[in-house]
Amino acid sequence: MKFSGKNVLITGASRGIGADTARVLAKMGLKVWINYRSKPEVADALKSEIEEAGGVAAVVKFDATDEDEFIKGINLIVDSDGELSYLVNNAGITNDKLALRMKTDEFTGVINANLTSAFIGSREALKVMSKKRFGAVVNIASIVGEMGNAGQVNYAASKGGMIAMTKSFAKEAASRNVRFNVVTPGFIATDMTDALSDEVKAAYEANIPLKRLGKGEEVANAVAFLLSDHASYVTGDVLKVNGGLYM
Ligand code: NAP
């Protein structure tokens, strides 16, 4: 995969899909900025792993829901490297409950963590990328944002909103040669899906045409394509990585 840019910030990259995205993009030659919010030892271990494999990595701490911290994190990267070429808004949470039992702050908490954080990152990245007239952003939404899911009205709204927001950013940013795309993973084996019971996982697998959960690396490969020069004419797109569960 060919990249004209040199560095990438991945939010929530110390574990799960974010960590796999860091591994894949570092292998493809980008300097990866691993964002973490709570466990420096895990982020440092990933940085060492990437460096031992011959890649270039750095860590940057911030809570993606904290606007000031996020902006400071991006400034630190730009001060260090002179640019931010690519951003992956990956940080996300769930807080599942049937809608009838969901408190309003349990709804807005997930919107804030998943959607508002991606808005802040997208806006700040666009400011930086516009100056160079180059850049690309990939937002990690979810199949749940496309098809809905019982017990996840908050999460579905955040991810559906992310899809619409990404298309709108794509329209605003195209004249500046900055591309925005979104990846919608299906059920991927990470800590997030580990929380599901074996019964629920088996039921999902039975419905997935490829008959298995996906791997973080398989999402990362889709992210890499959308950031790369191979996707230079792709913006505002939604790339499904879901084993055929939603077509
Ligand atoms: P995960 O294993 O639970 O990891 C989530 C990561 O996000 C962690 O590193 C976490 O950091 C970080 N994070 C959460 N809130 C943050 C914040 N405010 N600031 C900075 N970092 C934050 O989740 P995952 O499965 O890898 O999911 C990654 C993304 O893919 C999420 O947006 C998720 O919604 C999406 N997705 C996942 C699946 C799936 O099946 N796994 C499917 C569709 C979409 P801490 O370690 O500090 O908690």
Boltz pocket constraint, residues with backbone or C-beta under 6 A from the ligand:
constraints:
  - pocket:
      binder: B
      contacts: [[A, 11], [A, 12], [A, 13], [A, 14], [A, 15], [A, 16], [A, 17], [A, 18], [A, 35], [A, 36], [A, 37], [A, 38], [A, 39], [A, 62], [A, 63], [A, 64], [A, 65], [A, 89], [A, 90], [A, 91], [A, 92], [A, 93], [A, 113], [A, 117], [A, 140], [A, 141], [A, 142], [A, 143], [A, 184], [A, 185], [A, 186], [A, 187], [A, 188], [A, 189], [A, 190], [A, 191], [A, 192], [A, 193]]
      max_distance: 6.0
